[in-house]
């Protein structure tokens, strides 16, 4: 990815474009990454809300601290992705070079045709297969999952969605925190040079 990224970086400099990484995530109200404790001989348990609560989100970040995101219902498909891409270019002041994983929805004929039709505003590049650790948005996703349930499991979908949106809106106002996702050893290939 390092060689490919250098080529993307050079293109961004030539075209005065912005490089963004994107990924999608499902945040559930019963996700509990921490540890539980129980009396000796008893099993640790935790009450979780019923029915299963989930909020899906797609986001894009830059190593300059930019954050763009959209929540959605259901599975990420071409229609949802095209809605996000449309919003992405509508809010952009310059061309976007978007780095994504190889999820099937990213590579449908409809998405490819749309990207080609908007080539002056956006180009899409793909990470090497089976390498989520190279995508800095994965670290954002992990951060968000921990923060959403920090105050206890959300009792309903509006609470869960409110916590997701609250985390993302806060993150949008803290570019240094966004930039920190590029300081992980696997994503330093894209870190701003002055931070290394």
C-alpha positions in Angstrom: 0.0 0.0 0.0 2.9 2.3 0.7 3.9 2.6 -3.0 0.3 3.0 -4.1 -0.3 5.7 -1.4 2.8 7.7 -2.5 1.3 7.7 -6.1 -2.1 8.9 -4.7 -0.3 11.5 -2.6 1.6 12.8 -5.7 -1.7 13.0 -7.6 -3.4 14.9 -4.8 -0.6 17.4 -4.8 -0.7 17.8 -8.6 -4.5 18.2 -8.6 -4.8 20.1 -5.3 -7.1 17.2 -4.2 -8.1 15.9 -0.8 -7.3 12.3 0.2 -10.0 10.6 2.3 -10.2 7.1 3.7 -13.7 5.5 4.1 -15.2 2.6 5.9 -18.6 1.5 7.3 -19.4 0.1 10.7 -22.4 -1.3 12.6 -22.6 -0.2 16.2 -24.7 -2.3 18.4 -26.2 -1.6 21.9 -25.1 -5.0 23.2 -21.5 -4.7 22.0 -19.3 -4.9 25.2 -15.6 -5.0 24.5 -14.7 -4.8 28.2 -14.4 -7.4 30.9 -17.0 -8.7 33.3 -16.6 -9.9 36.9 -18.7 -12.3 38.9 -18.4 -14.2 42.2 -16.2 -17.2 42.2 -18.1 -20.1 40.5 -20.7 -17.9 38.9 -20.8 -16.7 35.3 -20.5 -12.9 34.5 -23.6 -11.8 32.7 -24.9 -8.5 31.4 -28.4 -7.4 30.6 -28.8 -6.3 27.0 -31.7 -4.4 25.4 -34.3 -6.3 23.4 -34.7 -6.3 20.5 -31.2 -6.1 19.1 -30.3 -2.5 18.5 -28.0 -1.4 15.7 -26.9 1.8 14.0 -24.9 1.7 10.8 -22.6 4.4 9.7 -20.2 5.2 6.8 -17.5 7.7 7.4 -14.5 9.3 5.7 -11.5 11.0 7.3 -8.4 12.7 6.2 -5.0 12.9 7.7 -5.6 16.7 8.0 -8.4 16.0 10.6 -11.5 16.2 8.3 -14.5 14.0 9.2 -17.5 13.3 7.1 -20.1 10.7 8.0 -23.7 9.4 7.4 -25.8 6.9 9.3 -28.1 4.6 7.5 -30.6 1.7 8.1 -30.1 -1.8 6.7 -27.1 -3.1 4.8 -24.7 -1.0 2.9 -25.5 -1.4 -0.8 -24.9 0.6 -4.0 -27.8 3.0 -3.4 -26.6 3.9 0.2 -23.0 4.3 -1.0 -24.1 6.5 -3.9 -26.0 8.7 -1.5 -22.9 9.1 0.7 -20.7 9.8 -2.3 -23.1 12.4 -3.6 -23.1 14.1 -0.2 -19.3 13.8 0.0 -18.7 15.7 -3.3 -21.5 18.2 -2.6 -19.7 19.3 0.6 -16.2 19.3 -0.9 -14.3 22.4 -2.0 -11.8 20.3 -4.0 -11.5 17.0 -5.8 -11.6 13.9 -3.5 -9.3 10.9 -3.9 -11.1 8.3 -1.8 -9.4 5.2 -0.5 -11.8 2.3 0.3 -11.8 -1.4 1.1 -12.9 -3.9 -1.5 -16.5 -4.5 -0.2 -18.7 -5.6 -3.0 -21.0 -2.6 -2.7 -18.0 -0.4 -3.5 -17.4 -2.1 -6.8 -20.9 -2.5 -8.3 -21.5 -1.4 -11.9 -23.7 1.4 -10.7 -21.1 2.8 -8.4 -18.3 2.4 -11.0 -20.5 4.3 -13.6 -21.3 7.1 -11.1 -17.7 7.5 -10.1 -16.7 7.6 -13.8 -19.4 10.3 -14.5 -18.0 12.4 -11.6 -14.3 11.8 -12.3 -13.5 15.5 -12.1 -14.8 15.5 -8.5 -13.9 12.1 -7.1 -11.7 9.1 -7.8 -11.8 5.8 -5.8 -8.7 3.7 -5.0 -8.8 0.3 -3.2 -6.8 -1.0 -0.3 -5.0 -4.3 -0.7 -7.3 -7.2 0.0 -7.8 -8.4 3.5 -5.9 -5.5 5.1 -8.3 -3.6 7.4 -5.4 -2.6 9.6 -4.2 -0.3 6.8 -7.4 1.8 6.9 -7.3 4.5 9.6 -11.1 4.6 9.7 -11.0 1.2 11.4 -9.4 2.8 14.4 -12.1 5.5 14.5 -14.7 2.7 14.4 -13.1 0.9 17.3 -12.8 4.2 19.3 -16.5 4.9 18.6 -17.7 1.5 19.7 -16.0 1.9 23.0 -17.3 5.4 23.6 -20.9 4.6 22.7 -21.3 2.0 25.5 -19.1 3.8 28.0 -22.0 5.2 30.0 -23.9 1.9 29.9 -25.7 0.1 27.2 -28.2 2.3 25.3 -31.8 1.2 26.1 -33.3 2.0 22.7 -32.3 2.9 19.1 -32.7 6.7 19.4 -30.3 6.7 22.4 -27.8 4.6 20.5 -28.1 6.8 17.4 -27.8 9.9 19.6 -24.6 8.6 21.1 -23.1 7.7 17.7 -24.0 11.2 16.3 -22.7 12.8 19.5 -19.3 11.0 19.2 -19.0 11.9 15.5 -19.9 15.5 16.0 -17.5 15.9 18.8 -14.8 14.2 16.8 -15.4 16.6 13.9 -14.4 19.4 16.2 -11.2 17.7 17.4 -9.0 17.3 14.3 -6.0 16.3 16.3 -7.9 13.3 17.5 -8.7 12.3 14.0 -5.1 12.7 13.0 -4.1 10.3 15.8 -5.7 7.5 13.8 -2.9 7.9 11.4 -0.2 7.4 14.1 -0.9 3.7 14.5 2.1 1.7 13.2 0.0 0.2 10.4 -1.3 3.6 9.2 1.8 5.7 9.6 2.3 5.4 5.9 -0.3 8.1 5.6 0.5 10.2 8.6 1.3 13.9 8.2 5.1 14.1 8.0 5.4 16.8 10.7 3.9 14.4 13.2 6.3 11.5 12.7 
